[in-house]
Amino acid sequence: MRAVRVQEFGAPEVMQVEEIADPVAGQGEVLIKIEAIGINPVDTYVRAGVYAMLPDLPYTPGGDAAGTVEAVGDGVSEYAVGDRVYMAAIAGGGHSGAMAQKAAVPLNQLFHLPDNASFAAGAALGVPYATAYYGLHMRGEAKPEQTVFVHGASGAVGTAAVQMARALGMTVIGSGGTDKGRQLVLDQGAHHVIDHTSDGYMDELRELTGGRGPELILEMLANVNLAKDLDVVAKYGRIVIIGNRGEIQINPRATMMKNIDVVGLALPNASTEEMAQIHKGLRIGLESGALNPVIGREMQLDEAVAAHHAVLEPGAFGKIILKP
């Protein structure tokens, strides 16, 4: 089969498409024929060698994909050949990463894909939708009567968070850096959208919340925005750090004066029970139509290098999908 392989950590150009042996489903594993692959920023951090948890070299990158069951290993009764499935958060290594034509997937990383969801939608679920669910419901403790500000809402995690928050009954405010991105945020159900590239946009956020600030902020770029979030969040509010790419200097007194909780998340830290709850919620949302992943761009496996460049570019718009 064809697969993207990484022989050494580094820039996107270290990835090469190679012909390798098909994987085999082992004990407690399922072999899937991949139809769509989701690209996430975390994939680039692993490939660059700067992530906290790194696979052994060489490896096939990627953790999110969707396809059909081709074979099941010993001890597997939950899936049958032909089932539509999606896989989430494979920790690379060996030859069973997502950026390939096939993958052998452990049961705890595989989930049924509803018939009304496309393979591209399934490939968009694993990291972004699970992260948004984890951040909104578990780390953010969101409540229907609250206001949430999704700070950077036009990317894959942001659009997922907007859909979920609207379905929960929250007042949803999102931000985007382009006209196209802001329209996307509105299309996903946000009540209001603001331009986070404009001067004074946090004053606009205050006005939209009657001066009190949002009770919950989901932050996608903390190294740029955390100090501003601390200033505007409501008293007793909560800031969930979902994305960060560097250091920032803040005054901790800002957390004291309003009893603010600032929490972070890393999806691999979710417990087995939490992950089961997350994916149960995602399935229900897909089946009901409340969740509808936004596919921003579809590319071919041979364009993996370009995809890793594109996923970190400003002005994120939906999900990047590779077709094997």
C-alpha positions in Angstrom: 0.0 0.0 0.0 1.0 3.7 -0.3 1.7 5.5 2.9 3.4 8.7 4.0 6.6 7.9 6.0 8.8 10.0 8.2 12.4 8.8 8.6 13.6 11.8 10.7 11.9 14.7 12.5 11.9 18.0 10.8 10.2 20.3 8.3 7.2 19.0 6.3 9.6 18.0 3.5 10.8 15.1 5.6 7.5 13.3 4.6 7.7 11.0 1.7 5.1 8.7 0.1 6.4 5.2 -0.1 5.1 1.7 -1.0 5.1 -0.5 2.2 3.5 -3.8 3.2 -0.2 -3.8 4.2 -0.8 -3.8 7.9 -2.4 -6.8 9.5 -5.1 -6.6 12.2 -3.6 -8.1 15.4 -5.3 -9.1 18.7 -8.0 -6.5 19.5 -7.4 -4.6 16.3 -9.4 -3.8 13.1 -8.0 -3.3 9.7 -9.6 -0.4 7.8 -9.5 0.7 4.2 -9.0 4.4 4.5 -11.2 6.8 2.4 -10.4 10.1 4.0 -7.6 11.4 6.3 -7.9 14.4 8.6 -4.9 16.8 9.0 -4.4 18.5 12.4 -1.9 21.0 13.8 -0.8 18.4 16.3 0.4 16.2 13.4 2.8 18.9 12.4 4.2 19.3 15.9 4.9 15.5 16.1 6.5 15.5 12.7 8.7 18.4 13.7 9.8 16.6 16.8 8.5 19.3 19.2 5.6 17.5 20.7 5.7 16.0 24.2 4.9 12.5 23.1 6.9 11.3 20.0 6.7 8.0 18.1 9.6 5.9 17.3 11.2 6.5 13.9 10.3 5.7 11.1 6.6 6.2 11.4 3.5 7.0 9.4 1.9 10.3 10.7 -1.7 11.1 11.4 -4.3 10.1 13.9 -7.7 10.9 12.2 -9.2 9.0 9.3 -12.4 7.3 8.2 -13.2 4.3 6.0 -14.6 0.8 6.0 -13.6 -2.3 7.9 -11.6 -4.8 5.8 -10.7 -7.3 8.4 -10.9 -7.9 12.2 -8.4 -9.4 14.5 -8.8 -12.0 17.2 -11.1 -11.0 20.0 -13.0 -8.4 18.0 -16.8 -8.7 18.0 -17.8 -5.0 17.9 -17.1 -4.5 14.2 -17.7 -6.5 11.0 -16.3 -6.4 7.5 -17.9 -3.5 5.7 -18.8 -1.4 8.7 -18.3 2.4 8.2 -15.9 3.7 10.9 -13.7 6.5 11.9 -10.4 6.4 13.8 -9.1 8.9 16.3 -5.8 9.8 17.8 -3.5 7.0 16.8 -0.1 7.6 18.4 2.1 7.0 15.3 4.7 4.3 15.1 5.2 1.2 13.0 3.1 1.4 9.8 -0.4 2.0 11.1 -0.7 5.8 11.1 -3.6 7.5 9.4 -1.8 8.9 6.3 -2.0 5.7 4.3 -4.4 3.6 2.3 -4.9 1.2 5.2 -4.4 1.1 9.0 -4.6 -1.5 11.8 -6.5 0.3 14.6 -6.9 -0.7 18.2 -10.5 -0.9 19.4 -10.1 2.0 21.8 -9.3 4.3 18.8 -12.1 3.2 16.5 -15.8 4.3 16.4 -18.8 3.6 14.3 -19.6 6.3 11.7 -23.3 7.0 11.2 -24.7 6.4 7.7 -25.7 10.0 7.3 -22.1 11.2 7.7 -19.5 11.3 4.9 -16.1 9.8 5.2 -14.6 13.3 5.0 -16.8 14.3 8.0 -15.7 11.2 9.9 -12.0 12.1 9.2 -12.7 15.5 10.7 -14.0 14.3 14.0 -11.1 12.7 15.9 -9.0 15.6 17.1 -11.0 18.7 16.4 -14.5 17.6 17.4 -13.2 15.6 20.4 -11.1 18.5 21.5 -14.0 21.0 21.2 -16.3 18.6 23.2 -13.6 18.1 25.8 -13.0 21.8 26.1 -16.6 22.9 26.1 -18.3 20.3 28.2 -15.6 18.8 30.5 -12.9 21.4 31.0 -15.2 24.4 30.4 -18.2 23.1 32.3 -20.5 25.0 29.9 -24.1 25.7 30.8 -27.0 26.6 28.5 -27.6 30.0 30.0 -24.1 31.2 29.6 -22.2 33.1 26.9 -19.2 31.5 25.3 -16.6 33.4 23.2 -14.7 31.1 20.8 -11.5 33.1 20.3 -10.5 31.9 16.8 -13.6 30.2 15.6 -13.1 29.6 11.9 -10.7 26.7 12.1 -11.7 23.0 12.6 -11.9 23.1 16.4 -13.5 26.5 16.4 -16.4 25.6 14.1 -16.9 22.4 16.1 -17.1 24.4 19.3 -19.6 26.9 17.7 -21.9 24.0 16.6 -21.8 22.3 20.0 -22.3 25.5 22.0 -25.3 26.5 19.9 -26.8 23.0 20.2 -26.3 23.3 24.0 -28.4 26.5 24.1 -25.6 29.0 24.8 -25.2 32.5 23.5 -22.3 32.0 21.0 -19.8 34.7 20.0 -17.0 33.8 17.7 -14.0 35.6 16.1 -12.4 35.3 12.7 -9.6 37.1 10.8 -11.2 37.2 7.4 -14.6 38.0 5.9 -14.8 34.4 4.6 -13.9 33.0 8.1 -16.4 35.3 9.9 -19.2 34.3 7.6 -18.3 30.7 8.2 -18.6 31.2 11.9 -22.1 32.8 11.5 -23.1 29.9 9.2 -22.2 27.4 12.0 -24.7 29.0 14.4 -22.8 31.9 16.2 -25.1 34.7 17.3 -22.4 37.2 16.8 -19.0 37.3 15.1 -16.2 39.9 15.5 -13.0 40.6 13.7 -10.0 39.7 15.9 -7.6 41.6 13.6 -9.3 45.0 14.3 -8.3 47.4 17.0 -10.7 47.4 20.0 -12.4 44.2 19.1 -12.5 43.2 22.8 -14.5 46.4 23.5 -17.0 45.1 21.0 -17.1 41.8 22.9 -17.8 43.7 26.1 -20.7 45.5 24.4 -22.2 42.3 23.1 -22.2 40.9 26.7 -23.7 44.0 28.3 -20.3 44.9 29.8 -20.0 41.8 31.9 -17.9 39.7 29.6 -18.5 36.1 28.5 -18.7 33.4 31.2 -16.5 31.0 29.1 -13.7 31.6 26.6 -12.3 28.9 24.4 -8.9 30.1 23.4 -7.1 28.9 20.3 -4.0 31.1 20.5 -3.1 31.7 24.1 0.4 33.1 23.5 -1.2 36.0 21.7 -4.6 36.4 23.5 -4.5 35.2 27.1 -3.9 38.6 28.6 -6.8 40.1 26.7 -9.0 37.1 27.7 -8.2 37.7 31.4 -9.2 41.3 31.0 -12.6 40.7 29.4 -13.9 37.4 30.9 -16.8 37.7 33.3 -16.4 37.5 37.1 -16.1 33.8 38.1 -15.5 33.0 34.5 -13.5 30.3 32.9 -10.8 30.3 30.2 -10.0 27.0 28.5 -6.6 27.0 26.6 -7.0 24.8 23.5 -4.2 26.2 21.4 -0.8 27.9 22.1 2.4 28.4 20.1 4.7 30.2 22.5 5.1 32.2 25.7 3.2 35.2 27.0 3.6 37.5 30.0 0.5 38.0 32.1 -0.4 39.6 35.5 -1.7 36.8 37.7 -3.6 39.4 39.7 -6.1 39.4 36.9 -7.2 35.9 37.9 -7.6 36.9 41.5 -9.7 40.0 41.1 -12.5 38.1 39.4 -11.9 34.6 40.7 -11.1 33.4 37.2 -10.3 29.8 36.4 -7.7 29.3 33.6 -7.4 25.6 32.5 -5.6 23.9 29.8 -6.3 20.7 27.9 -4.5 18.1 25.9 -6.8 15.5 24.4 -4.5 12.5 25.2 -5.0 13.3 28.9 -8.7 12.5 28.7 -9.5 9.3 30.5 -10.9 6.2 28.9 -14.3 7.0 30.4 -14.2 10.6 29.2 -13.2 9.5 25.7 -16.2 7.1 25.6 -18.5 9.9 26.7 -17.0 12.3 24.1 -17.5 10.0 21.2 -20.9 9.0 22.3 -21.8 12.7 22.3 -20.3 13.1 18.8 -22.2 10.2 17.4 -25.5 11.6 18.7 -24.7 15.0 17.3 -23.9 13.6 13.9 -27.0 11.4 13.8 -29.2 14.4 14.8 -27.6 16.8 12.4 -26.5 19.2 15.1 -22.9 18.5 14.2 -21.7 18.9 10.6 -17.9 19.1 10.1 -16.8 21.9 7.8 -14.4 20.6 5.1 -12.3 23.5 3.9 -10.1 21.7 1.5 -9.6 18.3 0.0 -6.1 17.2 -1.3 -4.4 14.0 -2.4 -2.0 11.9 -0.4 0.9 13.1 -2.6 0.1 16.6 -1.3 0.9 15.7 2.3 3.7 18.2 2.5 1.5 21.1 1.2 -1.2 20.0 3.7 1.2 20.3 6.6 2.1 23.8 5.5 -1.5 24.8 4.9 -2.9 23.6 8.3 -0.7 26.2 10.1 -1.4 29.2 7.8 -3.4 32.1 9.2 -7.1 32.4 8.2 -7.9 28.8 8.9 -11.2 27.7 7.2 -12.6 24.4 8.1 -10.8 21.0 7.9 -8.1 19.9 5.5 -8.7 16.3 4.2 -6.4 14.1 2.3 -7.7 11.4 -0.1 -5.5 8.3 -0.2 
